[in-house]
Amino acid sequence: MDDAGGNLGSLLHVCTWWTLIIWKELSSQQEYLKLKARYEALQRTQRNLLGEDLGPLNSKELESLERQLDMSLKQIRSIRTQHMLDQFTDLQHKEHLLGEANKNLKQRLVEGYHVHSLQLNPSAEDVAYGRQQAQPQGDGFFHPLDCEPTLQIGMETVVKWWFRVLEYVLEE
């Protein structure tokens, strides 16, 4: 009886093992069929959203599809509007920065003008004065005269500087 009981136990073990394998195989096939059906449904929905294969749909399905499309369109418009607002905010920030930079450049130009103005119009202590030398004359009629001091500034330098200032201002 032990021998028969051992064979029976062994047979039961083999049957259980095969049952598990078959069960797993059936479960895998069922899972495959579910996934295949889901894939086909998604493809059909995609075609419907693209406006294709609408003939088989009834009025309720068409209304549902229309609601989905409306919601999608609203979401797309909302995202686009937000993107445009973000760009607008960035442009406003850049405009502000450029305005500040422009203001700083104008201030530097004015300060530069004052510096150059001081350099071109030095104080009385900085001005080189000179007396014209009297030319010796042969006849005694002319007497050497002491001349008034003269300012020694080259007009050419002043004119060039003003042209540079005008060119810079006109470029803006």
KOLFI-626642 format. One record per residue: z negated, x, y negated of N, C-alpha, C in turn; residue in one letter; residue number from 1. Coordinates in nm, 4 decimals. Example, Ala and Ser with C-alpha at 12.3 -4.5 7.8 and 13.67 -1.06 7.14 Angstrom:
// KOLFI-626642
<<-0.7800, 1.3190, 0.5690>, <-0.7800, 1.2300, 0.4500>, <-0.7800, 1.3200, 0.3300>, 'A', 1>
<<-0.7080, 1.2850, 0.2250>, <-0.7140, 1.3670, 0.1060>, <-0.7870, 1.2900, -0.0030>, 'S', 2>
***
This chain:
// KOLFI-626642
<<0.0000, 0.0800, 0.1162>, <0.0000, 0.0000, 0.0000>, <0.0000, 0.0859, -0.1248>, 'M', 1>
<<-0.0615, 0.1993, -0.1165>, <-0.0617, 0.2898, -0.2299>, <0.0796, 0.3316, -0.2645>, 'D', 2>
<<0.1583, 0.3550, -0.1581>, <0.2957, 0.3981, -0.1824>, <0.3745, 0.2866, -0.2488>, 'D', 3>
<<0.3563, 0.1640, -0.2040>, <0.4270, 0.0508, -0.2627>, <0.3767, 0.0262, -0.4033>, 'A', 4>
<<0.2465, 0.0415, -0.4265>, <0.1886, 0.0227, -0.5599>, <0.2394, 0.1286, -0.6554>, 'G', 5>
<<0.2588, 0.2507, -0.6068>, <0.3093, 0.3596, -0.6902>, <0.4534, 0.3347, -0.7292>, 'G', 6>
<<0.5317, 0.2838, -0.6299>, <0.6720, 0.2535, -0.6598>, <0.6831, 0.1389, -0.7588>, 'N', 7>
<<0.5956, 0.0431, -0.7404>, <0.5969, -0.0715, -0.8303>, <0.5599, -0.0288, -0.9731>, 'L', 8>
<<0.4615, 0.0555, -0.9852>, <0.4199, 0.1061, -1.1167>, <0.5313, 0.1876, -1.1806>, 'G', 9>
<<0.5967, 0.2673, -1.0979>, <0.7066, 0.3500, -1.1469>, <0.8227, 0.2618, -1.1911>, 'S', 10>
<<0.8524, 0.1598, -1.1116>, <0.9595, 0.0668, -1.1450>, <0.9266, -0.0093, -1.2739>, 'L', 11>
<<0.8020, -0.0498, -1.2867>, <0.7582, -0.1205, -1.4064>, <0.7710, -0.0299, -1.5307>, 'L', 12>
<<0.7385, 0.0948, -1.5123>, <0.7489, 0.1920, -1.6213>, <0.8946, 0.2091, -1.6651>, 'H', 13>
<<0.9849, 0.2225, -1.5680>, <1.1275, 0.2388, -1.5973>, <1.1815, 0.1132, -1.6653>, 'V', 14>
<<1.1423, -0.0041, -1.6168>, <1.1897, -0.1297, -1.6768>, <1.1391, -0.1438, -1.8206>, 'C', 15>
<<1.0159, -0.1091, -1.8424>, <0.9596, -0.1160, -1.9775>, <1.0347, -0.0206, -2.0704>, 'T', 16>
<<1.0634, 0.0971, -2.0193>, <1.1347, 0.1976, -2.0984>, <1.2735, 0.1460, -2.1364>, 'W', 17>
<<1.3462, 0.0899, -2.0386>, <1.4799, 0.0367, -2.0655>, <1.4737, -0.0847, -2.1584>, 'W', 18>
<<1.3723, -0.1643, -2.1439>, <1.3552, -0.2807, -2.2307>, <1.3380, -0.2353, -2.3764>, 'T', 19>
<<1.2593, -0.1310, -2.3953>, <1.2394, -0.0779, -2.5305>, <1.3703, -0.0242, -2.5894>, 'L', 20>
<<1.4469, 0.0461, -2.5065>, <1.5748, 0.1006, -2.5528>, <1.6691, -0.0134, -2.5907>, 'I', 21>
<<1.6777, -0.1150, -2.5056>, <1.7653, -0.2293, -2.5327>, <1.7167, -0.3036, -2.6577>, 'I', 22>
<<1.5866, -0.3190, -2.6680>, <1.5297, -0.3876, -2.7842>, <1.5631, -0.3127, -2.9138>, 'W', 23>
<<1.5497, -0.1808, -2.9110>, <1.5825, -0.0990, -3.0284>, <1.7312, -0.1090, -3.0607>, 'K', 24>
<<1.8133, -0.1104, -2.9578>, <1.9583, -0.1208, -2.9782>, <1.9933, -0.2552, -3.0420>, 'E', 25>
<<1.9335, -0.3629, -2.9895>, <1.9585, -0.4956, -3.0467>, <1.9075, -0.5031, -3.1905>, 'L', 26>
<<1.7921, -0.4443, -3.2132>, <1.7349, -0.4430, -3.3474>, <1.8259, -0.3659, -3.4432>, 'S', 27>
<<1.8799, -0.2541, -3.3982>, <1.9719, -0.1747, -3.4804>, <2.0997, -0.2529, -3.5081>, 'S', 28>
<<2.1513, -0.3236, -3.4062>, <2.2724, -0.4032, -3.4266>, <2.2468, -0.5165, -3.5259>, 'Q', 29>
<<2.1305, -0.5794, -3.5135>, <2.0974, -0.6870, -3.6074>, <2.0841, -0.6321, -3.7508>, 'Q', 30>
<<2.0213, -0.5161, -3.7625>, <2.0079, -0.4528, -3.8942>, <2.1454, -0.4195, -3.9514>, 'E', 31>
<<2.2337, -0.3679, -3.8666>, <2.3699, -0.3351, -3.9083>, <2.4422, -0.4605, -3.9566>, 'Y', 32>
<<2.4303, -0.5698, -3.8818>, <2.4975, -0.6943, -3.9202>, <2.4425, -0.7483, -4.0526>, 'L', 33>
<<2.3108, -0.7360, -4.0729>, <2.2518, -0.7801, -4.1994>, <2.3048, -0.6960, -4.3158>, 'K', 34>
<<2.3081, -0.5647, -4.2963>, <2.3574, -0.4758, -4.4014>, <2.5052, -0.5003, -4.4306>, 'L', 35>
<<2.5829, -0.5251, -4.3244>, <2.7252, -0.5516, -4.3422>, <2.7457, -0.6806, -4.4219>, 'K', 36>
<<2.6691, -0.7847, -4.3891>, <2.6799, -0.9123, -4.4605>, <2.6382, -0.8944, -4.6071>, 'A', 37>
<<2.5340, -0.8172, -4.6302>, <2.4877, -0.7921, -4.7672>, <2.5940, -0.7160, -4.8474>, 'R', 38>
<<2.6551, -0.6164, -4.7849>, <2.7612, -0.5372, -4.8475>, <2.8795, -0.6264, -4.8856>, 'Y', 39>
<<2.9198, -0.7138, -4.7939>, <3.0322, -0.8041, -4.8211>, <2.9985, -0.9015, -4.9336>, 'E', 40>
<<2.8726, -0.9499, -4.9357>, <2.8302, -1.0415, -5.0424>, <2.8324, -0.9702, -5.1779>, 'A', 41>
<<2.7876, -0.8448, -5.1814>, <2.7897, -0.7676, -5.3060>, <2.9326, -0.7423, -5.3538>, 'L', 42>
<<3.0218, -0.7146, -5.2596>, <3.1627, -0.6945, -5.2964>, <3.2226, -0.8229, -5.3537>, 'Q', 43>
<<3.1900, -0.9355, -5.2912>, <3.2401, -1.0649, -5.3374>, <3.1854, -1.0945, -5.4783>, 'R', 44>
<<3.0565, -1.0671, -5.4997>, <2.9950, -1.0888, -5.6312>, <3.0601, -0.9996, -5.7365>, 'T', 45>
<<3.0860, -0.8753, -5.6994>, <3.1516, -0.7834, -5.7930>, <3.2904, -0.8345, -5.8311>, 'Q', 46>
<<3.3650, -0.8801, -5.7325>, <3.4982, -0.9343, -5.7618>, <3.4872, -1.0572, -5.8522>, 'R', 47>
<<3.3877, -1.1439, -5.8252>, <3.3678, -1.2623, -5.9085>, <3.3326, -1.2234, -6.0525>, 'N', 48>
<<3.2469, -1.1223, -6.0689>, <3.2094, -1.0775, -6.2030>, <3.3284, -1.0189, -6.2778>, 'L', 49>
<<3.4229, -0.9649, -6.2042>, <3.5448, -0.9114, -6.2645>, <3.6498, -1.0203, -6.2867>, 'L', 50>
<<3.6159, -1.1446, -6.2493>, <3.7082, -1.2556, -6.2701>, <3.8068, -1.2748, -6.1565>, 'G', 51>
<<3.7812, -1.2128, -6.0436>, <3.8713, -1.2228, -5.9284>, <3.8117, -1.3172, -5.8235>, 'E', 52>
<<3.8966, -1.3756, -5.7428>, <3.8559, -1.4622, -5.6304>, <3.7608, -1.5740, -5.6745>, 'D', 53>
<<3.7909, -1.6410, -5.7840>, <3.7052, -1.7484, -5.8336>, <3.7403, -1.8837, -5.7726>, 'L', 54>
<<3.8545, -1.8933, -5.7077>, <3.9005, -2.0202, -5.6505>, <3.8018, -2.0864, -5.5554>, 'G', 55>
<<3.7422, -2.0126, -5.4613>, <3.6519, -2.0775, -5.3658>, <3.5177, -2.1211, -5.4247>, 'P', 56>
<<3.4863, -2.0841, -5.5473>, <3.3549, -2.1162, -5.6042>, <3.3519, -2.2602, -5.6534>, 'L', 57>
<<3.2367, -2.3271, -5.6322>, <3.2207, -2.4630, -5.6840>, <3.1678, -2.4550, -5.8276>, 'N', 58>
<<3.1492, -2.5696, -5.8918>, <3.1124, -2.5709, -6.0339>, <2.9738, -2.5106, -6.0578>, 'S', 59>
<<2.8786, -2.5321, -5.9655>, <2.7452, -2.4733, -5.9810>, <2.7526, -2.3213, -5.9748>, 'K', 60>
<<2.8299, -2.2697, -5.8813>, <2.8445, -2.1246, -5.8676>, <2.9141, -2.0655, -5.9908>, 'E', 61>
<<3.0130, -2.1384, -6.0428>, <3.0816, -2.0919, -6.1635>, <2.9867, -2.0907, -6.2845>, 'L', 62>
<<2.9023, -2.1945, -6.2973>, <2.8039, -2.1983, -6.4061>, <2.7035, -2.0837, -6.3930>, 'E', 63>
<<2.6608, -2.0576, -6.2711>, <2.5680, -1.9464, -6.2473>, <2.6328, -1.8129, -6.2855>, 'S', 64>
<<2.7576, -1.7972, -6.2466>, <2.8317, -1.6757, -6.2808>, <2.8453, -1.6628, -6.4329>, 'L', 65>
<<2.8724, -1.7741, -6.4991>, <2.8856, -1.7726, -6.6447>, <2.7533, -1.7328, -6.7113>, 'E', 66>
<<2.6405, -1.7852, -6.6621>, <2.5092, -1.7478, -6.7162>, <2.4828, -1.5983, -6.6970>, 'R', 67>
<<2.5171, -1.5471, -6.5779>, <2.4985, -1.4037, -6.5522>, <2.5810, -1.3203, -6.6503>, 'Q', 68>
<<2.7050, -1.3621, -6.6709>, <2.7916, -1.2884, -6.7633>, <2.7392, -1.2963, -6.9068>, 'L', 69>
<<2.6902, -1.4149, -6.9472>, <2.6332, -1.4298, -7.0817>, <2.5113, -1.3399, -7.1006>, 'D', 70>
<<2.4234, -1.3376, -7.0006>, <2.3047, -1.2518, -7.0100>, <2.3445, -1.1043, -7.0154>, 'M', 71>
<<2.4415, -1.0668, -6.9351>, <2.4885, -0.9276, -6.9365>, <2.5485, -0.8924, -7.0718>, 'S', 72>
<<2.6268, -0.9829, -7.1271>, <2.6893, -0.9596, -7.2570>, <2.5837, -0.9474, -7.3674>, 'L', 73>
<<2.4806, -1.0335, -7.3630>, <2.3723, -1.0245, -7.4613>, <2.2999, -0.8907, -7.4501>, 'K', 74>
<<2.2760, -0.8462, -7.3280>, <2.2077, -0.7187, -7.3078>, <2.2936, -0.6027, -7.3597>, 'Q', 75>
<<2.4227, -0.6086, -7.3313>, <2.5141, -0.5036, -7.3789>, <2.5158, -0.5011, -7.5315>, 'I', 76>
<<2.5236, -0.6176, -7.5939>, <2.5259, -0.6241, -7.7407>, <2.3939, -0.5750, -7.8001>, 'R', 77>
<<2.2855, -0.6093, -7.7347>, <2.1545, -0.5643, -7.7821>, <2.1432, -0.4120, -7.7759>, 'S', 78>
<<2.1872, -0.3549, -7.6658>, <2.1827, -0.2090, -7.6508>, <2.2755, -0.1426, -7.7528>, 'I', 79>
<<2.3934, -0.1994, -7.7713>, <2.4883, -0.1440, -7.8689>, <2.4308, -0.1519, -8.0099>, 'R', 80>
<<2.3694, -0.2655, -8.0443>, <2.3091, -0.2814, -8.1765>, <2.1965, -0.1807, -8.1966>, 'T', 81>
<<2.1130, -0.1634, -8.0949>, <2.0037, -0.0660, -8.1048>, <2.0588, 0.0750, -8.1232>, 'Q', 82>
<<2.1647, 0.1057, -8.0513>, <2.2284, 0.2376, -8.0643>, <2.2807, 0.2575, -8.2069>, 'H', 83>
<<2.3422, 0.1539, -8.2622>, <2.3948, 0.1628, -8.3987>, <2.2812, 0.1769, -8.4999>, 'M', 84>
<<2.1703, 0.1053, -8.4783>, <2.0552, 0.1175, -8.5680>, <1.9955, 0.2578, -8.5616>, 'L', 85>
<<1.9887, 0.3137, -8.4416>, <1.9393, 0.4513, -8.4265>, <2.0292, 0.5495, -8.5010>, 'D', 86>
<<2.1599, 0.5311, -8.4882>, <2.2539, 0.6180, -8.5594>, <2.2382, 0.6017, -8.7107>, 'Q', 87>
<<2.2198, 0.4774, -8.7554>, <2.2024, 0.4501, -8.8976>, <2.0768, 0.5187, -8.9505>, 'F', 88>
<<1.9679, 0.5101, -8.8738>, <1.8431, 0.5758, -8.9127>, <1.8618, 0.7268, -8.9205>, 'T', 89>
<<1.9311, 0.7832, -8.8225>, <1.9586, 0.9272, -8.8247>, <2.0414, 0.9646, -8.9476>, 'D', 90>
<<2.1416, 0.8840, -8.9796>, <2.2254, 0.9119, -9.0967>, <2.1455, 0.9002, -9.2266>, 'L', 91>
<<2.0548, 0.8025, -9.2330>, <1.9706, 0.7903, -9.3518>, <1.8821, 0.9137, -9.3674>, 'Q', 92>
<<1.8281, 0.9611, -9.2555>, <1.7444, 1.0819, -9.2589>, <1.8264, 1.2022, -9.3057>, 'H', 93>
<<1.9479, 1.2152, -9.2517>, <2.0347, 1.3258, -9.2937>, <2.0700, 1.3135, -9.4417>, 'K', 94>
<<2.0953, 1.1898, -9.4874>, <2.1258, 1.1679, -9.6289>, <2.0087, 1.2128, -9.7155>, 'E', 95>
<<1.8870, 1.1782, -9.6724>, <1.7679, 1.2186, -9.7470>, <1.7562, 1.3709, -9.7524>, 'H', 96>
<<1.7779, 1.4360, -9.6374>, <1.7706, 1.5825, -9.6334>, <1.8767, 1.6459, -9.7231>, 'L', 97>
<<1.9983, 1.5915, -9.7199>, <2.1047, 1.6445, -9.8053>, <2.0734, 1.6216, -9.9533>, 'L', 98>
<<2.0148, 1.5063, -9.9851>, <1.9749, 1.4792, -10.1234>, <1.8705, 1.5790, -10.1713>, 'G', 99>
<<1.7724, 1.6067, -10.0840>, <1.6703, 1.7062, -10.1184>, <1.7326, 1.8440, -10.1367>, 'E', 100>
<<1.8232, 1.8800, -10.0461>, <1.8894, 2.0104, -10.0565>, <1.9704, 2.0176, -10.1860>, 'A', 101>
<<2.0389, 1.9090, -10.2203>, <2.1174, 1.9042, -10.3439>, <2.0261, 1.9199, -10.4656>, 'N', 102>
<<1.9123, 1.8503, -10.4624>, <1.8170, 1.8595, -10.5723>, <1.7654, 2.0033, -10.5863>, 'K', 103>
<<1.7341, 2.0661, -10.4735>, <1.6869, 2.2048, -10.4763>, <1.7941, 2.2987, -10.5303>, 'N', 104>
<<1.9189, 2.2770, -10.4888>, <2.0276, 2.3623, -10.5380>, <2.0477, 2.3450, -10.6882>, 'L', 105>
<<2.0390, 2.2207, -10.7357>, <2.0516, 2.1979, -10.8799>, <1.9383, 2.2667, -10.9550>, 'K', 106>
<<1.8169, 2.2580, -10.8990>, <1.7025, 2.3236, -10.9618>, <1.7233, 2.4745, -10.9666>, 'Q', 107>
<<1.7730, 2.5301, -10.8562>, <1.8005, 2.6738, -10.8529>, <1.9091, 2.7106, -10.9534>, 'R', 108>
<<2.0075, 2.6236, -10.9688>, <2.1140, 2.6486, -11.0662>, <2.0568, 2.6507, -11.2069>, 'L', 109>
<<1.9695, 2.5533, -11.2376>, <1.9074, 2.5481, -11.3698>, <1.8209, 2.6716, -11.3913>, 'V', 110>
<<1.7411, 2.7077, -11.2902>, <1.6578, 2.8276, -11.3018>, <1.7443, 2.9514, -11.3182>, 'E', 111>
<<1.8525, 2.9584, -11.2436>, <1.9452, 3.0709, -11.2565>, <2.0071, 3.0745, -11.3947>, 'G', 112>
<<2.0361, 2.9573, -11.4501>, <2.0916, 2.9503, -11.5852>, <1.9921, 3.0078, -11.6853>, 'Y', 113>
<<1.8623, 2.9693, -11.6691>, <1.7605, 3.0194, -11.7610>, <1.7446, 3.1703, -11.7490>, 'H', 114>
<<1.7488, 3.2231, -11.6270>, <1.7370, 3.3676, -11.6065>, <1.8544, 3.4383, -11.6714>, 'V', 115>
<<1.9751, 3.3890, -11.6463>, <2.0932, 3.4511, -11.7063>, <2.0914, 3.4356, -11.8581>, 'H', 116>
<<2.0411, 3.3228, -11.9054>, <2.0329, 3.2998, -12.0488>, <1.9412, 3.4029, -12.1124>, 'S', 117>
<<1.8286, 3.4310, -12.0457>, <1.7377, 3.5328, -12.0977>, <1.8022, 3.6707, -12.0930>, 'L', 118>
<<1.8799, 3.6959, -11.9884>, <1.9451, 3.8255, -11.9774>, <2.0546, 3.8399, -12.0829>, 'Q', 119>
<<2.1214, 3.7301, -12.1147>, <2.2288, 3.7367, -12.2131>, <2.1773, 3.7272, -12.3565>, 'L', 120>
<<2.0574, 3.6742, -12.3743>, <1.9967, 3.6632, -12.5069>, <1.8625, 3.7352, -12.5054>, 'N', 121>
<<1.8623, 3.8650, -12.4984>, <1.7365, 3.9380, -12.4892>, <1.6577, 3.9284, -12.6195>, 'P', 122>
<<1.5302, 3.9594, -12.6078>, <1.4434, 3.9550, -12.7254>, <1.4782, 4.0694, -12.8200>, 'S', 123>
<<1.4233, 4.0639, -12.9376>, <1.4565, 4.1618, -13.0409>, <1.4187, 4.3036, -12.9992>, 'A', 124>
<<1.3114, 4.3175, -12.9191>, <1.2699, 4.4508, -12.8773>, <1.3696, 4.5119, -12.7800>, 'E', 125>
<<1.4366, 4.4248, -12.7001>, <1.5281, 4.4749, -12.5985>, <1.6686, 4.5015, -12.6516>, 'D', 126>
<<1.6983, 4.4567, -12.7716>, <1.8339, 4.4691, -12.8240>, <1.8556, 4.6114, -12.8737>, 'V', 127>
<<1.9687, 4.6671, -12.8383>, <2.0021, 4.8019, -12.8856>, <2.0665, 4.7898, -13.0230>, 'A', 128>
<<1.9996, 4.8431, -13.1187>, <2.0543, 4.8435, -13.2535>, <2.1075, 4.9822, -13.2819>, 'Y', 129>
<<2.2054, 4.9890, -13.3634>, <2.2565, 5.1207, -13.4013>, <2.3061, 5.1185, -13.5445>, 'G', 130>
<<2.3049, 5.2300, -13.6016>, <2.3573, 5.2408, -13.7371>, <2.4911, 5.3085, -13.7276>, 'R', 131>
<<2.5829, 5.2575, -13.8044>, <2.7142, 5.3208, -13.8051>, <2.7046, 5.4504, -13.8838>, 'Q', 132>
<<2.7650, 5.5478, -13.8270>, <2.7629, 5.6782, -13.8932>, <2.8611, 5.6779, -14.0099>, 'Q', 133>
<<2.8172, 5.7330, -14.1173>, <2.9036, 5.7420, -14.2343>, <3.0058, 5.8509, -14.2114>, 'A', 134>
<<3.1258, 5.8204, -14.2458>, <3.2334, 5.9175, -14.2307>, <3.2374, 6.0055, -14.3555>, 'Q', 135>
<<3.2380, 6.1342, -14.3310>, <3.2465, 6.2201, -14.4494>, <3.3809, 6.1999, -14.5181>, 'P', 136>
<<3.3770, 6.1846, -14.6450>, <3.4980, 6.1617, -14.7230>, <3.5224, 6.2820, -14.8140>, 'Q', 137>
<<3.6475, 6.3059, -14.8294>, <3.6857, 6.4218, -14.9103>, <3.6631, 6.4015, -15.0588>, 'G', 138>
<<3.6945, 6.2820, -15.1031>, <3.6772, 6.2686, -15.2474>, <3.5385, 6.2117, -15.2763>, 'D', 139>
<<3.4872, 6.2308, -15.3845>, <3.3512, 6.1941, -15.4155>, <3.3345, 6.0494, -15.4555>, 'G', 140>
<<3.4434, 5.9736, -15.4491>, <3.4348, 5.8352, -15.4894>, <3.3560, 5.7525, -15.3883>, 'F', 141>
<<3.3768, 5.7808, -15.2596>, <3.3090, 5.7025, -15.1561>, <3.1742, 5.7643, -15.1266>, 'F', 142>
<<3.0746, 5.6817, -15.1243>, <2.9403, 5.7279, -15.0898>, <2.9046, 5.6709, -14.9532>, 'H', 143>
<<2.8435, 5.7482, -14.8661>, <2.8040, 5.6937, -14.7359>, <2.7027, 5.5811, -14.7556>, 'P', 144>
<<2.7247, 5.4707, -14.6823>, <2.6336, 5.3566, -14.6900>, <2.5610, 5.3408, -14.5571>, 'L', 145>
<<2.4369, 5.3063, -14.5663>, <2.3655, 5.2710, -14.4430>, <2.4012, 5.1266, -14.4116>, 'D', 146>
<<2.4539, 5.1017, -14.2916>, <2.4957, 4.9668, -14.2521>, <2.3797, 4.8940, -14.1865>, 'C', 147>
<<2.3894, 4.7625, -14.1879>, <2.2906, 4.6798, -14.1196>, <2.3036, 4.7004, -13.9685>, 'E', 148>
<<2.1932, 4.6805, -13.8968>, <2.2016, 4.6952, -13.7507>, <2.2999, 4.5940, -13.6927>, 'P', 149>
<<2.3667, 4.6330, -13.5839>, <2.4605, 4.5428, -13.5174>, <2.4156, 4.5214, -13.3733>, 'T', 150>
<<2.4353, 4.4007, -13.3231>, <2.3987, 4.3652, -13.1865>, <2.5063, 4.4156, -13.0925>, 'L', 151>
<<2.4658, 4.4832, -12.9859>, <2.5615, 4.5431, -12.8934>, <2.5703, 4.4577, -12.7652>, 'Q', 152>
<<2.6358, 4.3436, -12.7710>, <2.6564, 4.2590, -12.6523>, <2.8057, 4.2459, -12.6330>, 'I', 153>
<<2.8485, 4.2642, -12.5088>, <2.9896, 4.2481, -12.4797>, <3.0222, 4.1017, -12.4622>, 'G', 154>
<<3.1085, 4.0480, -12.5418>, <3.1464, 3.9067, -12.5345>, <3.2158, 3.8750, -12.4030>, 'M', 155>
<<3.2818, 3.9721, -12.3471>, <3.3530, 3.9515, -12.2205>, <3.2558, 3.9122, -12.1090>, 'E', 156>
<<3.1368, 3.9737, -12.1052>, <3.0359, 3.9424, -12.0030>, <2.9882, 3.7982, -12.0164>, 'T', 157>
<<2.9637, 3.7535, -12.1368>, <2.9171, 3.6168, -12.1607>, <3.0225, 3.5169, -12.1158>, 'V', 158>
<<3.1468, 3.5407, -12.1513>, <3.2551, 3.4484, -12.1157>, <3.2709, 3.4405, -11.9636>, 'V', 159>
<<3.2669, 3.5540, -11.8953>, <3.2792, 3.5539, -11.7485>, <3.1656, 3.4750, -11.6846>, 'K', 160>
<<3.0447, 3.4926, -11.7365>, <2.9304, 3.4210, -11.6796>, <2.9476, 3.2703, -11.6967>, 'W', 161>
<<2.9914, 3.2255, -11.8146>, <3.0114, 3.0831, -11.8370>, <3.1200, 3.0266, -11.7471>, 'W', 162>
<<3.2257, 3.1029, -11.7218>, <3.3297, 3.0565, -11.6301>, <3.2739, 3.0395, -11.4893>, 'F', 163>
<<3.1879, 3.1298, -11.4450>, <3.1271, 3.1159, -11.3116>, <3.0397, 2.9919, -11.3042>, 'R', 164>
<<2.9615, 2.9659, -11.4082>, <2.8765, 2.8463, -11.4113>, <2.9630, 2.7212, -11.4070>, 'V', 165>
<<3.0691, 2.7172, -11.4856>, <3.1583, 2.6007, -11.4864>, <3.2262, 2.5807, -11.3515>, 'L', 166>
<<3.2704, 2.6872, -11.2880>, <3.3332, 2.6753, -11.1555>, <3.2354, 2.6176, -11.0552>, 'E', 167>
<<3.1104, 2.6629, -11.0578>, <3.0101, 2.6140, -10.9635>, <2.9829, 2.4655, -10.9856>, 'Y', 168>
<<2.9674, 2.4260, -11.1121>, <2.9387, 2.2858, -11.1438>, <3.0564, 2.1974, -11.1050>, 'V', 169>
<<3.1784, 2.2434, -11.1278>, <3.2964, 2.1630, -11.0955>, <3.3180, 2.1505, -10.9455>, 'L', 170>
<<3.2688, 2.2460, -10.8672>, <3.2840, 2.2382, -10.7212>, <3.2012, 2.1254, -10.6632>, 'E', 171>
<<3.0912, 2.0896, -10.7277>, <3.0075, 1.9805, -10.6775>, <3.0809, 1.8546, -10.6999>, 'E', 172>
***
